[in-house]
Amino acid sequence: LLGREVDVVTEKGLRKRIHDRVLKEAVAI
């Protein structure tokens, strides 16, 4: 159960990081 929660949190973190990176690249263009 704990492992699954960590996976979900990590997935959200990665998704947010990718989203922020995409926004920065879009602004750069």
C-alpha positions as CSV (number, residue, x, y, z in Angstrom):
1,L,0.0,0.0,0.0
2,L,2.7,2.4,1.0
3,G,4.7,1.6,-2.1
4,R,1.7,2.3,-4.3
5,E,1.2,5.7,-2.6
6,V,4.8,6.6,-3.2
7,D,4.4,5.6,-6.9
8,V,1.4,7.9,-7.3
9,V,3.2,10.8,-5.6
10,T,6.2,10.2,-7.8
11,E,4.1,10.1,-10.9
12,K,2.4,13.4,-9.9
13,G,5.8,14.9,-9.3
14,L,7.2,13.8,-12.6
15,R,4.1,14.9,-14.4
16,K,4.3,18.4,-12.8
17,R,8.0,18.6,-13.6
18,I,7.4,17.7,-17.3
19,H,4.4,20.1,-17.4
20,D,6.6,23.0,-16.1
21,R,9.4,22.2,-18.6
22,V,6.9,22.2,-21.5
23,L,5.5,25.6,-20.3
24,K,9.0,27.0,-20.1
25,E,9.9,25.7,-23.6
26,A,6.6,27.2,-25.0
27,V,7.4,30.6,-23.4
28,A,11.0,30.4,-24.9
29,I,9.5,29.9,-28.3
